[in-house]
């Protein structure tokens, strides 16, 4: 008999208490945090959907690995376990351990970038763009045209526009291109997956113009799930085989292991080129640590090696994707405008459609994240003009391409009743949406302002 109910393919062995704040408490707390959920204390959050990065619940086998961690400065046995796991997956012989993904981004893009250099991506995420632009280079997003319509249902809305890629390479000149970066899944593009066909097309273009092709692969397992179930000719391949095929197309990869490796800390850079590896190794040693730990403890490397294998378990991936889809389907049914189809790690709300009365310069996404916290104690993140908006020379806001709010679901953390609570909170959001007003920024840093900016209601 086939059961329709998708259950969590794990049992809970340890629990962490949640303090259930009152609405009055939350009104005071969000005001004290300057209406920025990043500035809240985690103990004041009931359901934390701010990020799926580093928030996973580790398995009993990973915790056993923590106890086995070899903390030797050089030549740690835990490093060799991590190396074997990464090499087995990527097929790239040169591997640099880093404490998280943005450390790898800084090492790679500080070397490849600089003034005059241009990087293309299906969509750069915030830290990727910041690391590229901080060193004076230009980051350009070229998502597929299908991605612009949040209500359009297509299987691979995370794809890169390959025709546009070739057009821009000719415009800027191949020698000025630092790299082409394919982010799987496309986080800033609504968590949408990328097809294998798209990766093959990008490889062909990069070969033609002799340009470096990099994978931002922090959700490679979830992307492999969508390829297997949506792309013709891939249905008989395992998730690991699909991931390896995509890695085989790339010259290098950067991974925040805090996502699909199911760890709370860790990452890596994997490369094929000998010379590039030697150059980046010096940067790693100077800024992160020796080549066999790179800023990670031995116990982190043990857990990472185990997580890279656990993530490809078919039962886990089915539960992961379908439980996320459950939230998306219920929100869609009640009329909440979401990015369709639902991605693997998060549900994205189209705040521009939810609050048509709030213009982009009043940050409708920020209005929604504040309402979610006030009404339900739910913490989410704006992915719109707060995160990606720019200013003109005259100081006017140049809005982001979309005004989204991401509900990122931590792996193996929340149960069905937690998700039902989120759905119930949105029913209240929908009832009161006509009365919600926008926000203005009263204090902000130059880079990555969404982390620390301060707001006030209009």
C-alpha positions as CSV (number, residue, x, y, z in Angstrom):
1,X,0.0,0.0,0.0
2,X,1.3,3.5,-0.9
3,X,0.8,6.1,1.8
4,X,0.0,9.7,0.7
5,X,1.2,11.2,4.0
6,X,4.9,12.2,3.8
7,X,6.4,11.8,7.3
8,X,9.7,13.0,8.7
9,X,12.2,10.3,7.9
10,X,13.8,10.7,11.3
11,X,13.0,10.6,15.1
12,X,13.6,13.4,17.5
13,X,16.3,12.6,20.2
14,X,16.9,16.1,21.7
15,X,14.6,19.1,21.9
16,X,15.1,22.9,22.5
17,X,12.4,24.9,24.2
18,X,10.6,27.7,22.4
19,X,9.5,30.8,24.5
20,X,6.0,31.7,23.3
21,X,6.0,35.5,23.3
22,X,2.8,37.5,23.5
23,X,1.8,39.9,20.7
24,X,2.3,42.9,23.1
25,X,5.8,41.6,23.9
26,X,6.6,41.3,20.2
27,X,5.4,44.8,19.4
28,X,8.0,46.1,21.9
29,X,10.7,43.7,20.8
30,X,10.5,44.6,17.1
31,X,10.5,48.3,17.9
32,X,13.6,47.8,20.0
33,X,15.2,45.9,17.1
34,X,14.5,49.0,14.8
35,X,12.1,46.9,12.8
36,X,14.9,44.6,11.5
37,X,14.4,40.9,12.4
38,X,18.2,40.4,12.1
39,X,18.5,42.5,15.3
40,X,16.1,40.3,17.3
41,X,17.4,37.9,19.9
42,X,16.8,34.3,18.8
43,X,15.1,33.5,22.1
44,X,12.4,36.0,21.2
45,X,11.5,34.2,18.0
46,X,8.8,31.4,17.9
47,X,9.4,30.0,14.4
48,X,12.7,31.1,12.8
49,X,12.6,31.1,9.0
50,X,15.3,33.8,8.6
51,X,17.7,31.3,6.9
52,X,18.3,27.6,6.2
53,X,22.1,28.3,6.5
54,X,23.7,26.7,9.5
55,X,20.4,26.0,11.2
56,X,20.0,22.3,10.4
57,X,19.5,19.7,13.1
58,X,22.5,17.3,12.8
59,X,22.0,13.5,12.9
60,X,23.1,11.1,15.6
61,X,25.9,10.0,13.2
62,X,27.1,13.5,12.8
63,X,27.1,14.1,16.5
64,X,29.1,10.9,16.9
65,X,31.5,12.4,14.3
66,X,31.8,15.5,16.4
67,X,33.3,13.3,19.2
68,X,35.7,11.7,16.8
69,X,37.0,15.0,15.5
70,X,40.8,15.2,15.1
71,X,41.9,18.7,16.1
72,X,45.5,18.4,14.9
73,X,46.7,21.6,13.3
74,X,48.1,19.9,10.2
75,X,47.2,16.6,8.6
76,X,44.0,16.0,10.6
77,X,42.3,12.7,9.9
78,X,39.0,14.6,9.9
79,X,40.3,16.7,7.0
80,X,41.1,13.6,4.9
81,X,37.5,12.3,5.6
82,X,36.2,15.7,4.4
83,X,38.5,15.7,1.4
84,X,37.4,12.2,0.3
85,X,33.7,13.2,0.6
86,X,34.1,16.4,-1.4
87,X,36.3,14.8,-4.0
88,X,33.9,11.9,-4.4
89,X,31.1,14.3,-5.1
90,X,32.8,17.0,-7.2
91,X,35.5,15.0,-9.0
92,X,37.8,18.1,-8.4
93,X,41.2,17.2,-6.9
94,X,42.0,20.6,-5.4
95,X,40.0,21.4,-2.3
96,X,40.3,24.3,0.1
97,X,38.3,24.0,3.4
98,X,36.7,27.3,4.6
99,X,34.6,28.1,7.6
100,X,31.6,29.0,5.4
101,X,30.7,29.9,1.9
102,X,31.4,33.6,2.0
103,X,34.9,32.9,3.1
104,X,35.4,30.9,-0.1
105,X,33.7,33.7,-2.1
106,X,36.1,36.3,-0.7
107,X,39.2,34.1,-1.5
108,X,38.0,33.4,-5.1
109,X,36.5,36.8,-6.1
110,X,39.2,38.9,-4.5
111,X,41.7,37.0,-6.7
112,X,39.6,36.8,-9.9
113,X,37.9,40.2,-9.6
114,X,39.0,43.8,-9.3
115,X,38.2,47.0,-11.2
116,X,37.2,46.2,-14.8
117,X,36.2,42.6,-14.2
118,X,32.7,41.4,-14.8
119,X,30.9,38.4,-13.3
120,X,27.7,36.9,-14.7
121,X,25.2,34.7,-12.7
122,X,21.7,33.4,-13.0
123,X,21.3,35.6,-9.9
124,X,24.0,36.5,-7.5
125,X,23.1,36.1,-3.8
126,X,23.8,38.9,-1.4
127,X,27.2,37.8,-0.1
128,X,28.4,36.8,-3.6
129,X,27.5,40.2,-5.0
130,X,29.1,42.0,-2.0
131,X,32.3,40.1,-2.3
132,X,32.5,40.8,-6.0
133,X,31.6,44.5,-5.7
134,X,33.7,45.1,-2.6
135,X,36.9,44.5,-4.7
136,X,35.7,46.8,-7.5
137,X,34.3,44.3,-10.0
138,X,30.8,44.3,-11.5
139,X,28.1,41.6,-10.8
140,X,25.4,41.2,-13.4
141,X,22.3,39.0,-13.1
142,X,21.0,37.3,-16.2
143,X,18.1,35.0,-15.1
144,X,15.8,33.4,-17.6
145,X,12.9,35.6,-18.7
146,X,10.5,33.1,-17.1
147,X,11.8,34.1,-13.7
148,X,10.3,37.6,-13.9
149,X,6.7,36.3,-13.5
150,X,6.3,34.8,-10.0
151,X,2.9,33.3,-10.9
152,X,4.2,31.4,-14.0
153,X,4.7,27.7,-13.5
154,X,7.8,26.4,-15.3
155,X,10.1,23.6,-14.2
156,X,13.4,25.4,-14.3
157,X,12.9,29.1,-13.6
158,X,16.3,29.2,-11.9
159,X,18.1,28.9,-15.3
160,X,20.5,31.5,-16.8
161,X,19.6,33.3,-20.0
162,X,22.3,31.7,-22.2
163,X,21.6,34.0,-25.2
164,X,22.0,37.0,-23.0
165,X,25.2,35.6,-21.6
166,X,26.8,35.3,-25.0
167,X,25.6,38.8,-25.9
168,X,27.1,40.3,-22.8
169,X,30.4,38.4,-23.2
170,X,30.7,40.0,-26.7
171,X,29.9,43.4,-25.3
172,X,32.4,43.3,-22.4
173,X,35.0,41.2,-24.0
174,X,35.9,37.7,-22.9
175,X,39.2,38.8,-21.3
176,X,37.3,41.0,-18.9
177,X,35.0,38.3,-17.6
178,X,36.1,37.0,-14.2
179,X,33.8,34.0,-14.2
180,X,30.3,32.8,-15.0
181,X,28.6,31.7,-11.8
182,X,25.7,29.2,-11.8
183,X,23.8,29.2,-8.5
184,X,21.9,26.0,-7.8
185,X,19.3,26.3,-6.7
186,X,18.8,30.0,-7.6
187,X,18.3,31.4,-4.1
188,X,17.7,35.1,-4.9
189,X,15.5,34.0,-7.9
190,X,12.9,32.4,-5.6
191,X,14.7,29.2,-4.8
192,X,14.1,27.9,-8.3
193,X,16.1,25.0,-9.7
194,X,18.5,24.9,-12.7
195,X,18.3,22.3,-15.4
196,X,21.1,20.1,-16.5
197,X,20.5,21.3,-20.1
198,X,21.1,24.9,-18.9
199,X,24.4,23.9,-17.3
200,X,25.5,22.1,-20.5
201,X,24.7,25.2,-22.5
202,X,26.7,27.4,-20.2
203,X,29.6,25.0,-20.4
204,X,29.6,25.2,-24.2
205,X,29.6,29.1,-24.1
206,X,32.4,29.1,-21.6
207,X,34.4,26.7,-23.7
208,X,33.9,28.9,-26.8
209,X,35.2,32.0,-25.1
210,X,37.7,30.4,-22.6
211,X,35.9,31.7,-19.5
212,X,35.9,30.1,-16.1
213,X,32.7,28.4,-15.1
214,X,31.9,28.1,-11.4
215,X,29.1,26.5,-9.5
216,X,27.7,28.0,-6.3
217,X,26.5,24.6,-5.1
218,X,25.2,25.0,-1.6
219,X,21.9,23.4,-2.5
220,X,23.1,20.9,-5.1
221,X,21.2,18.0,-3.6
222,X,17.9,19.8,-3.7
223,X,18.6,20.9,-7.2
224,X,19.3,17.3,-8.2
225,X,15.9,16.3,-6.9
226,X,14.2,18.7,-9.2
227,X,16.3,17.6,-12.2
228,X,15.4,13.9,-11.6
229,X,11.7,14.6,-11.3
230,X,11.3,17.3,-13.9
231,X,14.0,16.9,-16.7
232,X,13.5,14.4,-19.5
233,X,16.2,11.7,-19.6
234,X,17.3,12.2,-16.0
235,X,14.6,10.1,-14.2
236,X,16.7,6.9,-14.0
237,X,19.7,8.6,-12.5
238,X,20.4,8.8,-8.8
239,X,20.6,12.1,-7.0
240,X,24.3,11.7,-6.5
241,X,24.9,10.8,-10.2
242,X,23.0,14.0,-11.2
243,X,25.0,16.1,-8.9
244,X,28.3,14.6,-10.2
245,X,27.3,15.3,-13.8
246,X,26.7,18.9,-13.0
247,X,30.0,19.2,-11.1
248,X,31.7,17.6,-14.1
249,X,30.6,20.6,-16.3
250,X,32.3,23.2,-14.0
251,X,35.8,24.4,-13.6
252,X,35.3,25.0,-9.9
253,X,32.7,25.2,-7.1
254,X,32.1,27.1,-4.0
255,X,29.9,25.6,-1.3
256,X,28.4,26.9,1.9
257,X,28.1,23.5,3.6
258,X,25.7,25.1,6.1
259,X,22.9,24.3,3.7
260,X,23.0,20.9,1.9
261,X,25.8,19.4,4.0
262,X,23.6,19.7,7.1
263,X,26.2,21.3,9.3
264,X,26.2,24.4,11.4
265,X,29.6,25.6,10.2
266,X,31.7,24.8,7.1
267,X,32.3,25.2,3.4
268,X,34.9,24.6,0.7
269,X,36.3,25.7,-2.6
270,X,36.9,22.9,-5.2
271,X,39.0,23.5,-8.3
272,X,40.5,21.7,-11.3
273,X,43.2,24.2,-12.3
274,X,46.6,23.7,-10.7
275,X,47.8,27.3,-11.0
276,X,44.6,28.8,-9.7
277,X,44.7,26.4,-6.7
278,X,48.2,27.4,-5.8
279,X,47.3,31.1,-5.9
280,X,44.2,30.6,-3.8
281,X,46.0,28.4,-1.3
282,X,48.2,31.3,-0.3
283,X,45.1,33.5,0.4
284,X,43.6,30.6,2.4
285,X,46.6,30.3,4.7
286,X,46.9,34.1,5.2
287,X,43.2,34.7,6.0
288,X,41.5,31.4,7.1
289,X,44.0,28.8,8.2
290,X,46.3,26.0,7.1
291,X,45.3,23.9,4.1
292,X,44.0,21.0,6.2
293,X,41.6,22.9,8.3
294,X,41.0,26.3,6.7
295,X,39.2,27.9,9.7
296,X,37.3,24.7,10.6
297,X,37.7,22.5,13.7
298,X,38.2,18.8,13.1
299,X,34.8,18.0,14.5
300,X,33.2,20.4,11.9
301,X,35.0,18.6,9.1
302,X,33.8,15.2,10.5
303,X,30.2,16.4,10.5
304,X,30.5,17.9,7.1
305,X,31.8,14.7,5.5
306,X,28.9,12.7,7.0
307,X,26.3,15.4,6.0
308,X,27.4,15.3,2.3
309,X,26.4,11.7,2.2
310,X,23.2,12.0,4.3
311,X,21.8,14.8,2.2
312,X,21.4,12.5,-0.9
313,X,19.2,10.0,0.9
314,X,16.1,9.6,-1.3
315,X,13.7,9.5,1.6
316,X,15.1,12.6,3.1
317,X,15.1,14.6,-0.2
318,X,11.5,13.6,-0.9
319,X,10.4,14.7,2.6
320,X,12.4,17.9,2.3
321,X,11.0,19.1,-1.0
322,X,7.4,17.9,-0.4
323,X,7.2,19.4,3.1
324,X,8.3,22.8,1.7
325,X,5.7,22.4,-1.1
326,X,3.0,21.7,1.5
327,X,3.5,25.2,2.9
328,X,3.6,26.8,-0.5
329,X,0.5,25.0,-1.7
330,X,-1.5,26.0,1.4
331,X,-0.4,29.6,1.2
332,X,-1.3,29.7,-2.5
333,X,-4.7,28.2,-1.9
334,X,-5.6,31.0,0.6
335,X,-4.6,33.6,-2.0
336,X,-1.1,34.5,-0.8
337,X,1.0,35.5,-3.9
338,X,4.0,33.2,-3.9
339,X,6.8,32.3,-6.3
340,X,5.5,29.4,-8.3
341,X,6.3,26.6,-8.4
342,X,7.6,26.2,-4.8
343,X,11.3,25.7,-4.4
344,X,13.1,23.1,-2.3
345,X,14.4,25.1,0.7
346,X,12.0,28.0,1.0
347,X,8.7,29.6,0.1
348,X,8.9,33.1,-1.4
349,X,6.1,35.6,-1.0
350,X,5.6,38.3,-3.7
351,X,5.3,41.3,-1.3
352,X,4.7,43.7,-4.2
353,X,1.5,41.8,-5.0
354,X,0.6,41.2,-1.4
355,X,0.8,44.9,-0.6
356,X,0.0,46.8,-3.9
357,X,-0.5,49.9,-1.8
358,X,3.2,50.0,-0.7
359,X,5.6,51.2,-3.4
360,X,9.1,49.8,-3.6
361,X,10.8,52.8,-2.0
362,X,8.6,52.1,1.1
363,X,9.9,48.4,1.1
364,X,6.8,46.1,1.0
365,X,9.0,43.1,1.8
366,X,10.2,44.7,5.0
367,X,6.6,45.5,5.9
368,X,5.7,41.8,5.6
369,X,8.6,40.5,7.7
370,X,7.6,42.9,10.5
371,X,4.0,41.8,10.3
372,X,5.0,38.2,10.4
373,X,6.9,38.8,13.6
374,X,4.3,41.0,15.2
375,X,1.4,38.6,14.5
376,X,3.1,35.2,14.8
377,X,6.6,35.6,16.2
378,X,7.9,34.3,12.8
379,X,11.2,35.6,11.6
380,X,11.7,35.8,7.8
381,X,14.0,37.8,5.5
382,X,13.3,40.4,2.8
383,X,14.8,39.7,-0.6
384,X,13.9,42.9,-2.5
385,X,14.9,46.5,-2.5
386,X,16.3,46.4,1.0
387,X,18.7,43.7,0.1
388,X,19.4,44.5,-3.6
389,X,18.1,48.1,-4.2
390,X,20.7,50.6,-5.4
391,X,20.8,54.4,-5.3
392,X,21.1,56.7,-8.3
393,X,23.6,59.5,-8.3
394,X,20.8,61.7,-7.1
395,X,20.1,59.5,-4.2
396,X,16.8,58.0,-5.5
397,X,16.2,54.3,-4.9
398,X,16.6,52.0,-7.9
399,X,14.3,49.1,-6.9
400,X,15.3,45.5,-7.1
401,X,13.9,43.3,-9.8
402,X,11.4,41.8,-7.3
403,X,10.1,42.4,-3.8
404,X,10.2,39.0,-2.2
405,X,10.1,37.6,1.3
406,X,11.8,34.3,1.9
407,X,10.5,31.7,4.4
408,X,13.6,29.6,4.6
409,X,12.9,26.2,6.3
410,X,15.8,24.8,8.4
411,X,16.5,21.2,7.7
412,X,15.2,18.6,10.2
413,X,14.2,21.2,12.7
414,X,10.4,22.0,12.6
415,X,7.5,19.6,12.6
416,X,4.1,19.6,10.8
417,X,2.4,21.6,13.6
418,X,5.0,24.4,13.3
419,X,4.2,24.6,9.6
420,X,0.5,24.7,10.3
421,X,1.2,27.6,12.7
422,X,2.9,29.5,9.9
423,X,-0.1,28.9,7.6
424,X,-2.5,30.1,10.3
425,X,-0.4,33.3,10.8
426,X,-0.7,34.1,7.1
427,X,-4.5,33.9,7.4
428,X,-4.3,36.8,9.8
429,X,-1.8,38.6,7.5
430,X,-4.3,38.3,4.6
431,X,-7.2,39.7,6.7
432,X,-5.2,42.8,7.8
433,X,-3.1,43.5,4.7
434,X,-5.0,46.6,3.6
435,X,-4.0,48.4,6.8
436,X,-0.3,47.8,6.6
437,X,2.1,50.6,5.7
438,X,5.6,50.8,4.5
439,X,9.0,51.7,6.2
440,X,11.9,54.0,5.6
441,X,15.6,53.3,6.3
442,X,17.0,55.6,9.0
443,X,20.5,54.1,9.2
444,X,22.4,51.7,6.9
445,X,25.9,50.5,6.1
446,X,27.5,50.7,2.6
447,X,27.5,46.9,2.0
448,X,25.0,44.2,3.0
449,X,22.7,46.8,4.6
450,X,19.9,44.4,5.3
451,X,21.9,42.7,8.1
452,X,22.2,45.9,10.3
453,X,20.0,48.6,8.8
454,X,17.5,50.4,11.1
455,X,14.0,51.2,10.0
456,X,11.0,53.2,11.2
457,X,7.3,52.9,10.1
458,X,5.8,55.5,7.8
